[in-house]
Amino acid sequence: ETGVTQTPRHLVMGMTNKKSLKCEQHLGHNAMYWYKQSAKKPLELMFVYNFKEQTENNSVPSRFSPECPNSSHLFLHLHTLQPEDSALYLCASSQEPLNTEAFFGQGTRLTVV
Amino acid sequence: GEDVEQSLFLSVREGDSSVINCTYTDSSSTYLYWYKQEPGAGLQLLTYIFSNMDMKQDQRLTVLLNKKDKHLSLRIADTQTGDSAIYFCAERPSSGSARQLTFGSGTQLTVLP
Protein backbone atom coordinates (compact mmCIF):
# COMPACT_ATOMS: atom_id res chain seq x y z
CA GLU A 1 0.00 0.00 0.00
CA THR A 2 1.66 3.20 -1.19
CA GLY A 3 -0.87 5.74 0.13
CA VAL A 4 -2.21 6.43 -3.36
CA THR A 5 -5.58 4.80 -4.07
CA GLN A 6 -7.20 4.51 -7.47
CA THR A 7 -10.75 3.48 -8.31
CA PRO A 8 -12.04 1.57 -10.10
CA ARG A 9 -9.36 -1.07 -10.58
CA HIS A 10 -10.92 -2.25 -13.83
CA LEU A 11 -13.23 -0.46 -16.26
CA VAL A 12 -14.79 -1.55 -19.52
CA MET A 13 -16.54 1.16 -21.48
CA GLY A 14 -18.05 1.66 -24.90
CA MET A 15 -16.84 4.39 -27.22
CA THR A 16 -19.93 6.50 -26.55
CA ASN A 17 -19.80 6.23 -22.76
CA LYS A 18 -18.66 8.82 -20.24
CA LYS A 19 -16.78 7.60 -17.19
CA SER A 20 -14.35 8.97 -14.60
CA LEU A 21 -11.26 7.60 -12.92
CA LYS A 22 -10.53 8.64 -9.36
CA CYS A 23 -7.27 9.00 -7.48
CA GLU A 24 -6.80 9.85 -3.83
CA GLN A 25 -3.59 10.35 -1.88
CA HIS A 26 -3.21 10.51 1.89
CA LEU A 27 0.45 11.47 1.93
CA GLY A 28 0.09 15.24 2.19
CA HIS A 29 1.74 15.68 -1.20
CA ASN A 30 1.25 18.82 -3.25
CA ALA A 31 1.59 17.38 -6.76
CA MET A 32 -0.38 14.68 -8.58
CA TYR A 33 0.03 13.06 -11.98
CA TRP A 34 -1.75 10.91 -14.54
CA TYR A 35 0.32 8.44 -16.53
CA LYS A 36 -0.71 6.08 -19.33
CA GLN A 37 0.94 2.67 -19.47
CA SER A 38 0.64 0.71 -22.70
CA ALA A 39 2.24 -2.67 -23.25
CA LYS A 40 5.93 -2.61 -24.15
CA LYS A 41 6.04 1.20 -24.17
CA PRO A 42 7.50 3.67 -21.66
CA LEU A 43 5.14 5.32 -19.24
CA GLU A 44 3.61 8.40 -20.81
CA LEU A 45 3.05 11.41 -18.58
CA MET A 46 -0.37 12.88 -19.38
CA PHE A 47 -1.13 15.60 -16.84
CA VAL A 48 0.55 17.28 -13.89
CA TYR A 49 -1.16 19.20 -11.11
CA ASN A 50 0.89 21.19 -8.65
CA PHE A 51 -0.96 22.91 -5.80
CA LYS A 52 -4.23 22.07 -7.62
CA GLU A 53 -3.14 24.00 -10.69
CA GLN A 54 -2.59 22.14 -13.93
CA THR A 55 1.01 22.79 -14.87
CA GLU A 56 1.43 20.38 -17.72
CA ASN A 57 -0.63 18.77 -20.46
CA ASN A 58 1.49 16.59 -22.68
CA SER A 59 -0.53 16.93 -25.88
CA VAL A 60 -3.28 14.70 -24.58
CA PRO A 61 -6.47 14.51 -26.69
CA SER A 62 -9.43 16.47 -25.35
CA ARG A 63 -11.42 13.26 -24.83
CA PHE A 64 -9.34 13.02 -21.62
CA SER A 65 -10.22 15.76 -19.14
CA PRO A 66 -8.50 16.02 -15.75
CA GLU A 67 -9.90 17.62 -12.64
CA CYS A 68 -8.13 18.36 -9.36
CA PRO A 69 -10.61 19.78 -6.82
CA ASN A 70 -8.07 19.72 -3.98
CA SER A 71 -4.52 18.57 -3.39
CA SER A 72 -5.66 15.10 -2.26
CA HIS A 73 -7.96 14.17 -5.14
CA LEU A 74 -7.47 13.84 -8.85
CA PHE A 75 -9.96 12.73 -11.48
CA LEU A 76 -9.66 11.78 -15.13
CA HIS A 77 -12.92 12.24 -17.02
CA LEU A 78 -13.28 10.10 -20.12
CA HIS A 79 -15.65 10.55 -23.05
CA THR A 80 -15.88 9.20 -26.60
CA LEU A 81 -12.72 7.15 -26.21
CA GLN A 82 -11.14 5.00 -28.89
CA PRO A 83 -10.03 1.36 -28.62
CA GLU A 84 -6.39 2.49 -28.74
CA ASP A 85 -7.00 4.32 -25.46
CA SER A 86 -7.19 0.94 -23.73
CA ALA A 87 -4.32 0.88 -21.24
CA LEU A 88 -3.40 0.98 -17.57
CA TYR A 89 -3.85 4.49 -16.19
CA LEU A 90 -1.62 5.23 -13.25
CA CYS A 91 -1.91 8.06 -10.78
CA ALA A 92 1.10 9.27 -8.82
CA SER A 93 1.83 11.91 -6.23
CA SER A 94 4.94 13.61 -4.93
CA GLN A 95 6.08 16.42 -2.71
CA GLU A 96 7.62 19.17 -4.79
CA PRO A 97 10.35 20.15 -4.94
CA LEU A 98 11.01 16.43 -5.35
CA ASN A 99 13.09 14.91 -2.61
CA THR A 100 13.37 11.33 -3.77
CA GLU A 101 10.44 9.47 -5.21
CA ALA A 102 6.99 9.69 -6.66
CA PHE A 103 4.41 7.30 -5.22
CA PHE A 104 2.14 5.39 -7.57
CA GLY A 105 -1.34 3.98 -7.23
CA GLN A 106 -2.26 0.49 -8.43
CA GLY A 107 -3.77 1.79 -11.62
CA THR A 108 -7.07 1.44 -13.44
CA ARG A 109 -7.11 -1.12 -16.25
CA LEU A 110 -9.26 0.50 -18.93
CA THR A 111 -10.69 -1.41 -21.87
CA VAL A 112 -12.55 0.49 -24.58
CA VAL A 113 -14.85 -1.66 -26.68
CA GLY B 1 16.01 14.12 -26.36
CA GLU B 2 15.84 12.02 -23.26
CA ASP B 3 15.62 8.29 -23.74
CA VAL B 4 15.78 5.32 -21.41
CA GLU B 5 16.14 1.86 -22.90
CA GLN B 6 15.76 -1.60 -21.45
CA SER B 7 15.47 -5.07 -22.87
CA LEU B 8 11.87 -6.29 -22.73
CA PHE B 9 12.29 -9.79 -21.30
CA LEU B 10 14.54 -11.77 -18.95
CA SER B 11 14.12 -15.33 -17.69
CA VAL B 12 16.16 -16.88 -14.88
CA ARG B 13 16.02 -20.00 -12.75
CA GLU B 14 14.99 -19.73 -9.13
CA GLY B 15 18.07 -19.28 -6.96
CA ASP B 16 20.17 -17.76 -9.75
CA SER B 17 21.10 -14.07 -9.97
CA SER B 18 19.19 -11.74 -12.28
CA VAL B 19 20.79 -8.75 -13.94
CA ILE B 20 18.52 -6.16 -15.52
CA ASN B 21 20.21 -3.54 -17.65
CA CYS B 22 19.27 0.00 -18.60
CA THR B 23 20.87 2.73 -20.70
CA TYR B 24 20.00 6.39 -20.66
CA THR B 25 21.00 9.37 -22.75
CA ASP B 26 20.52 12.45 -20.57
CA SER B 27 23.98 13.39 -19.33
CA SER B 28 22.50 15.68 -16.69
CA SER B 29 20.66 12.78 -15.02
CA THR B 30 21.39 12.76 -11.36
CA TYR B 31 18.78 10.48 -9.84
CA LEU B 32 18.31 7.00 -11.28
CA TYR B 33 15.56 4.72 -10.07
CA TRP B 34 14.42 1.15 -10.23
CA TYR B 35 10.69 0.57 -9.87
CA LYS B 36 8.96 -2.82 -9.63
CA GLN B 37 5.48 -3.53 -10.94
CA GLU B 38 3.83 -6.76 -9.89
CA PRO B 39 0.87 -8.10 -11.88
CA GLY B 40 -2.20 -5.93 -11.39
CA ALA B 41 -0.33 -3.40 -9.29
CA GLY B 42 1.18 0.04 -9.64
CA LEU B 43 4.85 0.93 -9.57
CA GLN B 44 6.75 0.50 -6.33
CA LEU B 45 10.14 2.11 -5.80
CA LEU B 46 12.78 -0.54 -5.18
CA THR B 47 15.87 1.57 -4.92
CA TYR B 48 17.54 4.67 -6.30
CA ILE B 49 21.08 5.90 -6.75
CA PHE B 50 22.69 9.31 -7.04
CA SER B 51 24.94 9.80 -10.03
CA ASN B 52 27.94 10.52 -7.80
CA MET B 53 27.80 6.90 -6.65
CA ASP B 54 28.82 3.86 -8.67
CA MET B 55 27.28 1.17 -6.51
CA LYS B 56 24.54 0.76 -3.96
CA GLN B 57 23.63 -2.44 -2.17
CA ASP B 58 20.43 -3.15 -0.30
CA GLN B 59 20.00 -6.75 0.88
CA ARG B 60 19.56 -8.87 -2.28
CA LEU B 61 19.66 -5.84 -4.57
CA THR B 62 22.81 -4.33 -6.04
CA VAL B 63 22.69 -1.29 -8.29
CA LEU B 64 25.69 -0.53 -10.49
CA LEU B 65 26.09 2.78 -12.29
CA ASN B 66 28.58 3.45 -15.07
CA LYS B 67 28.13 7.16 -15.60
CA LYS B 68 30.66 7.31 -18.43
CA ASP B 69 28.69 4.76 -20.47
CA LYS B 70 25.31 5.92 -19.06
CA HIS B 71 24.57 2.36 -18.04
CA LEU B 72 22.60 1.28 -15.00
CA SER B 73 22.04 -2.28 -13.82
CA LEU B 74 20.03 -4.00 -11.13
CA ARG B 75 21.29 -7.32 -9.80
CA ILE B 76 18.93 -9.48 -7.76
CA ALA B 77 20.73 -12.21 -5.87
CA ASP B 78 19.06 -15.57 -5.14
CA THR B 79 16.10 -14.72 -7.34
CA GLN B 80 12.76 -16.01 -6.06
CA THR B 81 9.43 -16.62 -7.80
CA GLY B 82 8.07 -13.57 -5.97
CA ASP B 83 10.57 -11.45 -7.88
CA SER B 84 8.66 -12.10 -11.11
CA ALA B 85 7.46 -8.66 -12.19
CA ILE B 86 8.18 -5.82 -14.58
CA TYR B 87 11.15 -3.68 -13.61
CA PHE B 88 11.31 -0.07 -14.77
CA CYS B 89 14.39 2.06 -14.94
CA ALA B 90 13.83 5.83 -14.62
CA GLU B 91 15.99 8.94 -14.48
CA ARG B 92 15.62 12.64 -13.80
CA PRO B 93 17.84 15.71 -13.50
CA SER B 94 18.90 16.75 -10.00
CA SER B 95 16.97 19.96 -10.07
CA GLY B 96 14.00 18.40 -11.76
CA SER B 97 10.60 17.54 -10.46
CA ALA B 98 8.73 14.29 -10.66
CA ARG B 99 7.20 15.43 -13.95
CA GLN B 100 10.69 15.16 -15.44
CA LEU B 101 10.97 11.46 -14.64
CA THR B 102 11.72 9.53 -17.80
CA PHE B 103 10.89 5.84 -17.72
CA GLY B 104 12.07 2.93 -19.81
CA SER B 105 9.67 0.40 -21.32
CA GLY B 106 10.20 -2.04 -18.50
CA THR B 107 11.83 -5.50 -18.36
CA GLN B 108 9.55 -8.46 -17.72
CA LEU B 109 11.44 -10.77 -15.34
CA THR B 110 10.20 -14.36 -15.27
CA VAL B 111 11.58 -16.65 -12.58
CA LEU B 112 11.38 -20.32 -13.52
CA PRO B 113 11.15 -23.02 -10.82
Boltz contact constraints between the chains, C-beta under 6 A:
constraints:
  - contact:
      token1: [A, 40]
      token2: [B, 105]
      max_distance: 6.0
  - contact:
      token1: [A, 41]
      token2: [B, 105]
      max_distance: 6.0
  - contact:
      token1: [A, 42]
      token2: [B, 103]
      max_distance: 6.0
  - contact:
      token1: [A, 42]
      token2: [B, 104]
      max_distance: 6.0
  - contact:
      token1: [A, 42]
      token2: [B, 105]
      max_distance: 6.0
  - contact:
      token1: [A, 43]
      token2: [B, 103]
      max_distance: 6.0
  - contact:
      token1: [A, 48]
      token2: [B, 99]
      max_distance: 6.0
  - contact:
      token1: [A, 56]
      token2: [B, 99]
      max_distance: 6.0
  - contact:
      token1: [A, 90]
      token2: [B, 42]
      max_distance: 6.0
  - contact:
      token1: [A, 94]
      token2: [B, 98]
      max_distance: 6.0
  - contact:
      token1: [A, 96]
      token2: [B, 97]
      max_distance: 6.0
  - contact:
      token1: [A, 98]
      token2: [B, 97]
      max_distance: 6.0
  - contact:
      token1: [A, 98]
      token2: [B, 98]
      max_distance: 6.0
  - contact:
      token1: [A, 101]
      token2: [B, 45]
      max_distance: 6.0
  - contact:
      token1: [A, 102]
      token2: [B, 98]
      max_distance: 6.0
  - contact:
      token1: [A, 104]
      token2: [B, 42]
      max_distance: 6.0
  - contact:
      token1: [A, 104]
      token2: [B, 43]
      max_distance: 6.0
  - contact:
      token1: [A, 105]
      token2: [B, 42]
      max_distance: 6.0
  - contact:
      token1: [A, 106]
      token2: [B, 41]
      max_distance: 6.0
  - contact:
      token1: [A, 106]
      token2: [B, 42]
      max_distance: 6.0
  - contact:
      token1: [A, 107]
      token2: [B, 42]
      max_distance: 6.0
